[in-house]
């Protein structure tokens, strides 16, 4: 059974924004898109920069160093089709106003 860690409340992250949290020893970016909350590894798989400090373009977040894009919903690198450059994703659960992230990647 997967464990979830509460990281914030829904109003802490406005729609179109993100925040970074430590989840089970990993830095995870939580994104609030118009259709819900999503979570992916925060360090860019390519250069290690914080993705939440990058630029959100719809359902893509772009790294601030090399501007590579990653799907917020699926973690896929949209600019380089190399699997090791995909970001890990995490399940998100909303209970009332609490946002919880699964402690293990999907």
N, C-alpha and C positions, 0 to 999 in steps of 0.2 A: 504494500500500500504506500502510495506517495505521500510524503509529508509536505506541508505548506507552511511558509513563514510569512507572517503579516509584516508588510514593509511600510504601509502608509494608509491614509484614508483617501477616498476617491477625489475629494476636493483639493488634495495636496498637489495634484498634477492636472492642470487645465488641459482641455482638448487641444491637441496639436503640440503638446510639450512632453518632456520626459525628465526623469530623475534617476540617479544611480543609487543603488543600495547594495550592501554586502549580504549575500544569501549563501549560507553554508560555506563561507570562506571565499566565495567568488563575487566579483563585482558584476552586477547585473543591471542593465538599463531597462526601466519600465516606461513604456510609451503609452500615452492616452490618445488614441485615434478616435474619429467620430463614431466608429462602431464598437469600441471597447478598448480594453487594456491588453498590451502585449509585452513580452519580456525577451530580451536577447542578451548574450554576453556583452558587457560594456567595452572591454578592450578590443580594438580593431584587430581581427585575425591577421591582418597584413603587417601593420606597423605598431600596434599596441596602444594607440591614442584612444582616449575616451570617446566613444561614439555619441554619448548623450551631450557632449560639448560640440558635436557636429551640427549639420544643417538637416532639418527634416523637410523632405519634399514629398508630400502626400504619404505614401506607404513605404518610402525609402528614407534611410538616414545616411548622410554622406560624412565620411571621416574628414576631419578638419586638416589633416596633413596631406594626404594624396588625393582626396576627394572621391575615393572609391565609395560606391553605394551598396547598401545592404538592405534587404527586405525586412521590414520591421515585423511582419507576420511570419515569415519563414526562415529568416536569417541568411538567405542566399545572396551571395555577392553578385550584383547585377552587371558589374563591369569586367570581371575576370571569371571565366567559367572553369575555375579550379576548385575542387571540393574542399581542399584544406584552407581556402580563404572564406568559407562560409562561417557565419556566426552561429553558435549554439542557441537554441530557443528554449524557453521555459514556459510551462503552463501557468496561467494566471487564474485565480479564483476570486470572485467578488462575493463577499458575504455582508449584507447590509451596506455599510459604507467602508468596510475594510478591504484593502487590496492585499492579496497574499500570493506569493510566488512559490512554485514547486522547488524544493531544495535540490532536485536533480534535473539536468537538462532533458528535454523531450527526445 
